[in-house]
Amino acid sequence: MGSDSETERVQKEKERKKTPSLAPIAKPLAGKKLCKRTFKLVRRAAEQKCLKRGVKEVVKSIRRGHKGLCVIAGNISPIDVITHVPILCEENDIPYIYVPSKEDLANAGSTKRPTCCVLVLTKPSKGELGPEEQEKLKADYDQVATEVSELTATLF
């Protein structure tokens, strides 16, 4: 009996370490399933060079009129670094979603540095994609974007 509660306690401890302290503005926050799909989309976009990483690049792309899906990390400290990004996204009708960890977001985006936010573009800024890659990326993007819009609709 003691071993069951011991393993349960250890498992809860691991979960607590995994879930970082989230910012109070981190809404809409992706659940486990949506998080997994979002990271898969970010990974695919990084492979196809359809990804803008970091606050500066994301803000620049949004201001230039590029459309896509903005993925923001929820455990940023200080929070003032990213507070303007959701407002920019709403003004430009760009869907955005928060994920729990900036480290996981960086891993999905193929970087070693933790990343505050990324913008997944539907087409690369330079060059062209093959029709198969474009179709796969567009299908993943549409699926995640509809789930994000559903989540946002229930929130507001």
N, CA and C atoms as a LAMMPS dump frame, in Angstrom:
ITEM: TIMESTEP
0
ITEM: NUMBER OF ATOMS
468
ITEM: BOX BOUNDS ff ff ff
-5.0000000000000000e+02 5.0000000000000000e+02
-5.0000000000000000e+02 5.0000000000000000e+02
-5.0000000000000000e+02 5.0000000000000000e+02
ITEM: ATOMS id mol type element x y z
1 1 1 N 0.814 -1.206 0
2 1 2 C 0 0 0
3 1 3 C 0.85 1.259 0
4 2 1 N 1.917 1.234 0.779
5 2 2 C 2.782 2.403 0.856
6 2 3 C 3.426 2.717 -0.471
7 3 1 N 3.748 1.7 -1.246
8 3 2 C 4.426 1.931 -2.523
9 3 3 C 3.5 2.602 -3.535
10 4 1 N 2.196 2.275 -3.491
11 4 2 C 1.249 2.918 -4.406
12 4 3 C 1.165 4.409 -4.141
13 5 1 N 1.03 4.771 -2.882
14 5 2 C 0.937 6.196 -2.567
15 5 3 C 2.264 6.891 -2.833
16 6 1 N 3.369 6.166 -2.638
17 6 2 C 4.693 6.718 -2.9
18 6 3 C 4.861 7.027 -4.393
19 7 1 N 4.505 6.067 -5.258
20 7 2 C 4.626 6.3 -6.702
21 7 3 C 3.671 7.39 -7.164
22 8 1 N 2.485 7.411 -6.548
23 8 2 C 1.507 8.444 -6.892
24 8 3 C 2.04 9.823 -6.52
25 9 1 N 2.683 9.911 -5.355
26 9 2 C 3.23 11.18 -4.889
27 9 3 C 4.373 11.631 -5.802
28 10 1 N 5.212 10.69 -6.198
29 10 2 C 6.327 10.997 -7.089
30 10 3 C 5.807 11.461 -8.452
31 11 1 N 4.75 10.808 -8.928
32 11 2 C 4.168 11.185 -10.211
33 11 3 C 3.58 12.596 -10.15
34 12 1 N 2.903 12.922 -9.046
35 12 2 C 2.349 14.272 -8.891
36 12 3 C 3.467 15.307 -8.827
37 13 1 N 4.575 14.942 -8.174
38 13 2 C 5.725 15.831 -8.087
39 13 3 C 6.289 16.123 -9.479
40 14 1 N 6.393 15.091 -10.312
41 14 2 C 6.879 15.265 -11.682
42 14 3 C 5.94 16.158 -12.48
43 15 1 N 4.629 15.945 -12.32
44 15 2 C 3.639 16.758 -13.032
45 15 3 C 3.75 18.222 -12.625
46 16 1 N 3.961 18.451 -11.332
47 16 2 C 4.058 19.81 -10.844
48 16 3 C 5.302 20.495 -11.411
49 17 1 N 6.389 19.737 -11.522
50 17 2 C 7.599 20.299 -12.109
51 17 3 C 7.419 20.567 -13.591
52 18 1 N 6.647 19.713 -14.258
53 18 2 C 6.41 19.883 -15.695
54 18 3 C 5.553 21.109 -15.974
55 19 1 N 4.498 21.317 -15.171
56 19 2 C 3.639 22.47 -15.404
57 19 3 C 4.273 23.694 -14.758
58 20 1 N 4.845 24.566 -15.565
59 20 2 C 5.504 25.752 -15.03
60 20 3 C 4.472 26.763 -14.545
61 21 1 N 4.955 27.776 -13.88
62 21 2 C 4.041 28.818 -13.42
63 21 3 C 3.564 29.601 -14.636
64 22 1 N 2.274 29.548 -14.872
65 22 2 C 1.7 30.198 -16.048
66 22 3 C 1.352 31.645 -15.741
67 23 1 N 1.421 32.455 -16.756
68 23 2 C 1.056 33.86 -16.633
69 23 3 C -0.465 33.976 -16.493
70 24 1 N -0.931 34.972 -15.758
71 24 2 C -2.384 35.124 -15.586
72 24 3 C -3.131 35.471 -16.877
73 25 1 N -2.43 35.974 -17.888
74 25 2 C -3.11 36.318 -19.141
75 25 3 C -3.085 35.171 -20.14
76 26 1 N -2.573 33.999 -19.752
77 26 2 C -2.412 32.877 -20.679
78 26 3 C -3.744 32.198 -20.971
79 27 1 N -4.595 32.908 -21.676
80 27 2 C -5.887 32.374 -22.085
81 27 3 C -6.127 32.809 -23.517
82 28 1 N -6.507 31.957 -24.407
83 28 2 C -6.878 30.548 -24.295
84 28 3 C -5.647 29.641 -24.221
85 29 1 N -5.611 28.789 -23.224
86 29 2 C -4.506 27.858 -23.032
87 29 3 C -4.86 26.528 -23.673
88 30 1 N -3.942 25.993 -24.455
89 30 2 C -4.178 24.726 -25.155
90 30 3 C -4.138 23.566 -24.167
91 31 1 N -5.046 22.61 -24.357
92 31 2 C -5.031 21.389 -23.568
93 31 3 C -3.951 20.461 -24.105
94 32 1 N -3.865 19.26 -23.52
95 32 2 C -2.818 18.323 -23.926
96 32 3 C -2.906 17.96 -25.408
97 33 1 N -4.119 17.633 -25.855
98 33 2 C -4.307 17.183 -27.241
99 33 3 C -4.017 18.315 -28.234
100 34 1 N -4.566 19.487 -27.957
101 34 2 C -4.346 20.633 -28.843
102 34 3 C -2.88 21.064 -28.805
103 35 1 N -2.256 20.933 -27.645
104 35 2 C -0.836 21.254 -27.501
105 35 3 C 0.006 20.363 -28.413
106 36 1 N -0.319 19.084 -28.404
107 36 2 C 0.415 18.126 -29.224
108 36 3 C 0.263 18.454 -30.712
109 37 1 N -0.962 18.753 -31.123
110 37 2 C -1.215 19.105 -32.531
111 37 3 C -0.519 20.405 -32.917
112 38 1 N -0.53 21.358 -31.989
113 38 2 C 0.105 22.648 -32.256
114 38 3 C 1.606 22.48 -32.42
115 39 1 N 2.234 21.693 -31.544
116 39 2 C 3.673 21.46 -31.65
117 39 3 C 4.008 20.723 -32.937
118 40 1 N 3.123 19.805 -33.361
119 40 2 C 3.333 19.087 -34.618
120 40 3 C 3.292 20.075 -35.792
121 41 1 N 2.34 21.004 -35.749
122 41 2 C 2.234 22.03 -36.786
123 41 3 C 3.475 22.922 -36.793
124 42 1 N 3.935 23.329 -35.615
125 42 2 C 5.126 24.182 -35.517
126 42 3 C 6.346 23.445 -36.063
127 43 1 N 6.468 22.156 -35.745
128 43 2 C 7.592 21.354 -36.227
129 43 3 C 7.58 21.278 -37.755
130 44 1 N 6.401 21.014 -38.312
131 44 2 C 6.277 20.92 -39.766
132 44 3 C 6.568 22.277 -40.425
133 45 1 N 6.095 23.356 -39.822
134 45 2 C 6.337 24.691 -40.374
135 45 3 C 7.822 25.043 -40.306
136 46 1 N 8.493 24.617 -39.253
137 46 2 C 9.926 24.884 -39.132
138 46 3 C 10.708 24.147 -40.219
139 47 1 N 10.281 22.924 -40.527
140 47 2 C 10.941 22.157 -41.588
141 47 3 C 10.76 22.834 -42.951
142 48 1 N 9.599 23.453 -43.154
143 48 2 C 9.284 24.069 -44.449
144 48 3 C 9.659 25.55 -44.51
145 49 1 N 10.315 26.05 -43.464
146 49 2 C 10.721 27.465 -43.388
147 49 3 C 9.523 28.414 -43.431
148 50 1 N 8.437 28.01 -42.778
149 50 2 C 7.234 28.845 -42.706
150 50 3 C 7.001 29.309 -41.272
151 51 1 N 8.062 29.651 -40.556
152 51 2 C 7.958 29.943 -39.138
153 51 3 C 8.749 31.198 -38.803
154 52 1 N 8.13 32.074 -38.023
155 52 2 C 8.818 33.249 -37.486
156 52 3 C 8.96 33.032 -35.989
157 53 1 N 10.189 33.132 -35.48
158 53 2 C 10.47 32.861 -34.07
159 53 3 C 10.805 34.15 -33.333
160 54 1 N 10.318 34.258 -32.108
161 54 2 C 10.666 35.393 -31.264
162 54 3 C 9.695 36.546 -31.404
163 55 1 N 9.634 37.346 -30.354
164 55 2 C 8.674 38.454 -30.302
165 55 3 C 8.942 39.467 -31.412
166 56 1 N 10.204 39.809 -31.612
167 56 2 C 10.546 40.841 -32.602
168 56 3 C 10.14 40.431 -34.012
169 57 1 N 10.467 39.198 -34.405
170 57 2 C 10.109 38.718 -35.746
171 57 3 C 8.607 38.593 -35.921
172 58 1 N 7.921 38.092 -34.882
173 58 2 C 6.474 37.897 -34.957
174 58 3 C 5.769 39.238 -35.111
175 59 1 N 6.151 40.216 -34.3
176 59 2 C 5.524 41.541 -34.373
177 59 3 C 5.777 42.177 -35.729
178 60 1 N 7.005 42.042 -36.232
179 60 2 C 7.351 42.604 -37.541
180 60 3 C 6.492 41.975 -38.643
181 61 1 N 6.333 40.648 -38.585
182 61 2 C 5.534 39.953 -39.602
183 61 3 C 4.066 40.343 -39.536
184 62 1 N 3.529 40.454 -38.327
185 62 2 C 2.122 40.841 -38.172
186 62 3 C 1.898 42.244 -38.705
187 63 1 N 2.814 43.151 -38.392
188 63 2 C 2.675 44.539 -38.858
189 63 3 C 2.807 44.648 -40.369
190 64 1 N 3.537 43.729 -40.971
191 64 2 C 3.684 43.725 -42.432
192 64 3 C 2.488 43.084 -43.127
193 65 1 N 1.584 42.508 -42.358
194 65 2 C 0.364 41.963 -42.943
195 65 3 C 0.387 40.47 -43.206
196 66 1 N 1.392 39.763 -42.718
197 66 2 C 1.431 38.314 -42.904
198 66 3 C 0.373 37.663 -42.021
199 67 1 N -0.257 36.618 -42.534
200 67 2 C -1.294 35.904 -41.785
201 67 3 C -0.768 34.547 -41.366
202 68 1 N -1.331 34.036 -40.285
203 68 2 C -0.923 32.732 -39.799
204 68 3 C -1.523 32.456 -38.433
205 69 1 N -0.891 31.569 -37.693
206 69 2 C -1.318 31.191 -36.347
207 69 3 C -0.202 31.564 -35.391
208 70 1 N -0.529 32.332 -34.363
209 70 2 C 0.46 32.76 -33.383
210 70 3 C 0.393 31.823 -32.178
211 71 1 N 1.524 31.246 -31.821
212 71 2 C 1.622 30.353 -30.665
213 71 3 C 2.508 31.045 -29.641
214 72 1 N 1.952 31.277 -28.444
215 72 2 C 2.646 32.041 -27.406
216 72 3 C 2.89 31.141 -26.202
217 73 1 N 4.066 31.229 -25.624
218 73 2 C 4.379 30.456 -24.423
219 73 3 C 3.732 31.125 -23.215
220 74 1 N 3.219 30.311 -22.306
221 74 2 C 2.507 30.843 -21.144
222 74 3 C 3.37 31.07 -19.924
223 75 1 N 4.619 30.609 -19.944
224 75 2 C 5.463 30.733 -18.756
225 75 3 C 6.574 31.763 -18.945
226 76 1 N 6.242 32.889 -19.518
227 76 2 C 7.223 33.941 -19.772
228 76 3 C 7.329 34.843 -18.551
229 77 1 N 8.554 35.166 -18.199
230 77 2 C 8.778 36.078 -17.087
231 77 3 C 9.882 37.045 -17.501
232 78 1 N 9.717 38.31 -17.447
233 78 2 C 8.532 39.068 -17.084
234 78 3 C 7.483 39.037 -18.195
235 79 1 N 6.249 39.123 -17.789
236 79 2 C 5.13 38.963 -18.72
237 79 3 C 4.994 40.154 -19.675
238 80 1 N 5.578 41.283 -19.296
239 80 2 C 5.484 42.489 -20.133
240 80 3 C 6.086 42.297 -21.517
241 81 1 N 6.929 41.284 -21.661
242 81 2 C 7.581 41.024 -22.939
243 81 3 C 6.563 40.665 -24.021
244 82 1 N 5.485 39.954 -23.646
245 82 2 C 4.546 39.446 -24.656
246 82 3 C 3.128 39.998 -24.54
247 83 1 N 2.876 40.922 -23.623
248 83 2 C 1.497 41.377 -23.414
249 83 3 C 0.896 42.078 -24.631
250 84 1 N 1.706 42.656 -25.483
251 84 2 C 1.175 43.364 -26.658
252 84 3 C 0.874 42.438 -27.829
253 85 1 N 1.415 41.219 -27.824
254 85 2 C 1.258 40.311 -28.963
255 85 3 C -0.201 39.872 -29.173
256 86 1 N -0.938 39.443 -28.109
257 86 2 C -2.345 39.07 -28.344
258 86 3 C -3.203 40.226 -28.876
259 87 1 N -2.903 41.433 -28.448
260 87 2 C -3.658 42.598 -28.918
261 87 3 C -3.413 42.816 -30.413
262 88 1 N -2.143 42.708 -30.819
263 88 2 C -1.808 42.821 -32.245
264 88 3 C -2.515 41.736 -33.057
265 89 1 N -2.528 40.525 -32.517
266 89 2 C -3.175 39.41 -33.215
267 89 3 C -4.672 39.657 -33.377
268 90 1 N -5.321 40.138 -32.328
269 90 2 C -6.76 40.401 -32.406
270 90 3 C -7.066 41.514 -33.397
271 91 1 N -6.249 42.55 -33.422
272 91 2 C -6.466 43.656 -34.357
273 91 3 C -6.338 43.215 -35.813
274 92 1 N -5.478 42.229 -36.062
275 92 2 C -5.232 41.762 -37.428
276 92 3 C -5.938 40.451 -37.747
277 93 1 N -6.869 40.034 -36.917
278 93 2 C -7.655 38.805 -37.11
279 93 3 C -6.763 37.571 -37.283
280 94 1 N -5.747 37.464 -36.449
281 94 2 C -4.851 36.303 -36.455
282 94 3 C -5.173 35.471 -35.218
283 95 1 N -5.483 34.176 -35.397
284 95 2 C -5.755 33.345 -34.227
285 95 3 C -4.478 33.121 -33.41
286 96 1 N -4.63 33.11 -32.089
287 96 2 C -3.477 32.861 -31.227
288 96 3 C -3.864 31.894 -30.116
289 97 1 N -2.867 31.167 -29.632
290 97 2 C -3.074 30.177 -28.585
291 97 3 C -1.848 30.178 -27.677
292 98 1 N -2.09 29.952 -26.4
293 98 2 C -0.997 29.83 -25.439
294 98 3 C -0.688 28.364 -25.211
295 99 1 N 0.586 28.042 -25.089
296 99 2 C 1.029 26.697 -24.711
297 99 3 C 1.778 26.831 -23.384
298 100 1 N 1.802 25.774 -22.575
299 100 2 C 2.363 25.895 -21.227
300 100 3 C 3.855 26.213 -21.147
301 101 1 N 4.669 25.731 -22.076
302 101 2 C 6.112 25.813 -21.878
303 101 3 C 6.85 26.432 -23.062
304 102 1 N 7.73 27.379 -22.758
305 102 2 C 8.547 27.981 -23.812
306 102 3 C 9.639 27.034 -24.288
307 103 1 N 10.072 26.124 -23.424
308 103 2 C 11.084 25.136 -23.817
309 103 3 C 10.519 24.164 -24.849
310 104 1 N 9.281 23.68 -24.615
311 104 2 C 8.637 22.776 -25.566
312 104 3 C 8.386 23.471 -26.905
313 105 1 N 8.033 24.75 -26.828
314 105 2 C 7.804 25.519 -28.054
315 105 3 C 9.098 25.657 -28.848
316 106 1 N 10.208 25.857 -28.164
317 106 2 C 11.502 25.961 -28.836
318 106 3 C 11.903 24.626 -29.457
319 107 1 N 11.659 23.525 -28.744
320 107 2 C 11.981 22.202 -29.291
321 107 3 C 11.187 21.932 -30.561
322 108 1 N 9.912 22.29 -30.543
323 108 2 C 9.078 22.086 -31.727
324 108 3 C 9.531 22.979 -32.877
325 109 1 N 10.027 24.157 -32.55
326 109 2 C 10.481 25.094 -33.575
327 109 3 C 11.913 24.891 -33.999
328 110 1 N 12.546 23.803 -33.562
329 110 2 C 13.908 23.44 -33.953
330 110 3 C 14.963 24.446 -33.505
331 111 1 N 14.813 24.972 -32.291
332 111 2 C 15.844 25.84 -31.73
333 111 3 C 16.196 25.348 -30.337
334 112 1 N 17.397 25.687 -29.908
335 112 2 C 17.827 25.293 -28.571
336 112 3 C 17.436 26.326 -27.525
337 113 1 N 17.309 27.582 -27.942
338 113 2 C 16.913 28.65 -27.014
339 113 3 C 15.414 28.619 -26.774
340 114 1 N 14.975 28.805 -25.538
341 114 2 C 13.536 28.912 -25.28
342 114 3 C 12.943 30.09 -26.047
343 115 1 N 11.771 29.882 -26.62
344 115 2 C 11.147 30.873 -27.495
345 115 3 C 9.842 31.375 -26.889
346 116 1 N 9.656 32.698 -26.872
347 116 2 C 8.443 33.294 -26.31
348 116 3 C 7.228 33.031 -27.185
349 117 1 N 7.379 33.254 -28.471
350 117 2 C 6.255 33.065 -29.38
351 117 3 C 6.757 32.78 -30.789
352 118 1 N 5.89 32.111 -31.538
353 118 2 C 6.177 31.828 -32.942
354 118 3 C 4.934 32.14 -33.766
355 119 1 N 5.15 32.46 -35.019
356 119 2 C 4.063 32.699 -35.956
357 119 3 C 4.193 31.677 -37.072
358 120 1 N 3.189 30.815 -37.201
359 120 2 C 3.181 29.798 -38.248
360 120 3 C 2.519 30.418 -39.471
361 121 1 N 3.299 30.573 -40.542
362 121 2 C 2.788 31.149 -41.778
363 121 3 C 2.226 30.042 -42.663
364 122 1 N 1.249 30.375 -43.497
365 122 2 C 0.661 29.377 -44.379
366 122 3 C 1.516 29.114 -45.599
367 123 1 N 2.354 30.089 -45.964
368 123 2 C 3.281 29.875 -47.082
369 123 3 C 4.606 30.535 -46.706
370 124 1 N 5.711 29.996 -47.235
371 124 2 C 7.025 30.533 -46.847
372 124 3 C 7.227 31.95 -47.358
373 125 1 N 8.019 32.713 -46.605
374 125 2 C 8.272 34.093 -47.009
375 125 3 C 9.168 34.156 -48.245
376 126 1 N 10.042 33.142 -48.397
377 126 2 C 10.91 33.08 -49.576
378 126 3 C 10.723 31.733 -50.251
379 127 1 N 10.692 31.733 -51.563
380 127 2 C 10.598 30.488 -52.306
381 127 3 C 9.206 29.908 -52.32
382 128 1 N 9.109 28.691 -52.808
383 128 2 C 7.824 27.993 -52.921
384 128 3 C 7.945 26.592 -52.354
385 129 1 N 6.818 26.08 -51.89
386 129 2 C 6.749 24.702 -51.406
387 129 3 C 6.216 23.811 -52.515
388 130 1 N 6.55 22.539 -52.427
389 130 2 C 5.953 21.576 -53.34
390 130 3 C 4.485 21.419 -53.003
391 131 1 N 3.67 20.94 -53.947
392 131 2 C 2.231 20.831 -53.682
393 131 3 C 1.893 19.877 -52.534
394 132 1 N 2.675 18.802 -52.381
395 132 2 C 2.398 17.857 -51.298
396 132 3 C 2.657 18.487 -49.931
397 133 1 N 3.806 19.146 -49.798
398 133 2 C 4.149 19.776 -48.521
399 133 3 C 3.165 20.89 -48.196
400 134 1 N 2.801 21.663 -49.222
401 134 2 C 1.841 22.75 -49.028
402 134 3 C 0.504 22.216 -48.529
403 135 1 N 0.066 21.103 -49.12
404 135 2 C -1.211 20.486 -48.74
405 135 3 C -1.179 19.979 -47.305
406 136 1 N -0.088 19.314 -46.919
407 136 2 C 0.042 18.793 -45.548
408 136 3 C 0.045 19.927 -44.531
409 137 1 N 0.834 20.954 -44.82
410 137 2 C 0.932 22.096 -43.918
411 137 3 C -0.413 22.801 -43.795
412 138 1 N -1.091 22.987 -44.908
413 138 2 C -2.389 23.669 -44.91
414 138 3 C -3.431 22.868 -44.139
415 139 1 N -3.417 21.526 -44.287
416 139 2 C -4.376 20.679 -43.575
417 139 3 C -4.143 20.759 -42.07
418 140 1 N -2.886 20.656 -41.642
419 140 2 C -2.569 20.769 -40.214
420 140 3 C -2.939 22.155 -39.684
421 141 1 N -2.613 23.171 -40.474
422 141 2 C -2.918 24.54 -40.062
423 141 3 C -4.418 24.744 -39.89
424 142 1 N -5.199 24.29 -40.866
425 142 2 C -6.653 24.453 -40.792
426 142 3 C -7.236 23.739 -39.587
427 143 1 N -6.748 22.532 -39.303
428 143 2 C -7.249 21.758 -38.171
429 143 3 C -6.974 22.485 -36.853
430 144 1 N -5.748 22.942 -36.663
431 144 2 C -5.392 23.63 -35.423
432 144 3 C -6.114 24.971 -35.327
433 145 1 N -6.21 25.696 -36.442
434 145 2 C -6.862 27.007 -36.429
435 145 3 C -8.343 26.898 -36.071
436 146 1 N -9.037 25.867 -36.568
437 146 2 C -10.451 25.703 -36.21
438 146 3 C -10.605 25.352 -34.737
439 147 1 N -9.716 24.496 -34.21
440 147 2 C -9.783 24.162 -32.786
441 147 3 C -9.507 25.383 -31.919
442 148 1 N -8.552 26.218 -32.343
443 148 2 C -8.239 27.439 -31.597
444 148 3 C -9.426 28.393 -31.616
445 149 1 N -10.067 28.546 -32.776
446 149 2 C -11.218 29.451 -32.856
447 149 3 C -12.395 28.932 -32.025
448 150 1 N -12.583 27.609 -31.979
449 150 2 C -13.626 27.034 -31.124
450 150 3 C -13.331 27.303 -29.656
451 151 1 N -12.077 27.109 -29.264
452 151 2 C -11.657 27.349 -27.878
453 151 3 C -11.833 28.813 -27.507
454 152 1 N -11.48 29.694 -28.42
455 152 2 C -11.62 31.133 -28.184
456 152 3 C -13.085 31.52 -28.084
457 153 1 N -13.943 30.913 -28.903
458 153 2 C -15.369 31.238 -28.88
459 153 3 C -15.996 30.851 -27.542
460 154 1 N -15.559 29.742 -26.961
461 154 2 C -16.112 29.326 -25.657
462 154 3 C -15.59 30.204 -24.535
463 155 1 N -14.422 30.828 -24.759
464 155 2 C -13.799 31.645 -23.717
465 155 3 C -14.425 33.034 -23.643
466 156 1 N -14.678 33.64 -24.794
467 156 2 C -15.169 35.03 -24.802
468 156 3 C -16.636 35.095 -25.048
